[in-house]
Amino acid sequence: MVLVSVRALALGTFTAALLVTGALADDAALSDKPIEVVTHSGVGGGTDITARMMMVQAPAELKTELVVQNKTGGSGAAALSYANSRPRDGHTILLITQTHLLTLLRNKNTGVTFEDLVPLARATDDPQVLMVGKGSPYKTAKDLLAAAKEKALKFGATGIGSGDHITTYTFAKAAGIKQPKIVPFRSGGDITTNLVSGNLDGSLQNYTEAESQIKAGDVRPLLVLAEERLPIAPDVPTAKELGLNVNLSTIRGFVTLKGTPDDRVALLSTGLLGAMKGKFYQDYLKGSGAAPNSVAGADVWGKQLTESYEQSRAALQELGLTQ
């Protein structure tokens, strides 16, 4: 499987590549001090791997070395706090997800607010997919949506107030169905297992979370919550095709903190885009099942971040899960 080989390369073969230091790109913009890439994920986690994939070609683009700082704990709070403790000189960037946004919304004491985040570039846009188990009576998305208008179905999520809980809530609201009964699990793998066994009526997950079960015929993907079909699942219709105005993804992208000089922000954004548009990172995207147009600049990424933040704020308030 391509993803497995890419992970091996990321964590082993290409480690030396991350230590390459070139000449200064611009004395006024960056020194040769390493750029710290802060992630809330442990080594080998999805976000950690995404950071390392970017870093394979980034030294050549940014003309300095990059190092990962894995700051786990507090659902992103530790990573945000660490970044906040560093000089705002362009040598600290964060790879963030919806988890960080939910942490900011739920008043974690990190010293950082959403307004402090300066978007640099989007790294992945991994659409959510509506899935059912092989024994499900719902053969199509229309079947499930029709049933869900009459009764609350059981959906899995990795905790109350988690990113996938918010995604499920937002989807149900947009689709005009009854809010599903959320069954909390420890991981996406546990959700998939219970989907296969028939303990759940459905779930919203990334395609790769259940890829082996889908290929085995144990899970059926019914709907991609995006405007375009996924190359990895070309036969699965999109929400747009069903007339639903809902695009929901697992997103990862790079930010720095407010106060970083504008010339350094511009240099970081350009360098990150160059690294992620290279063949190595693009091959990683293909293997991971993310959308082909995942990589995007600061304007697109910033707009999506704001939309996700406001969407999450509204959902948490309506669910009574924030102050």
Protein Blocks (a to p, Z undefined) as FASTA:
>chain_A
ZZlmmmmmmmmmmmmmmmpccddfblklpccbdcddddfbdehiaklmmmmmmmmmmmmm
nopacdddddeejhhmlmmmmmmmpccehpaccdddfklmmmmmnopaehpafklpccfb
dfbdcdddddddfklcblbfklmmmmmmmpccddddebehiaklmmmmmmmmmnopacdd
ddddfbfklmmmmmmnopafbdcddfklmmmmmmnopaccfbdcbfbdcfklmmbccfkl
nopacdddddddddddehiafklmmmmmmmmmmmmmpmklmmmmmmnopafklpacfklm
mmmmmmmmmmmmmmmmmnopaZZ
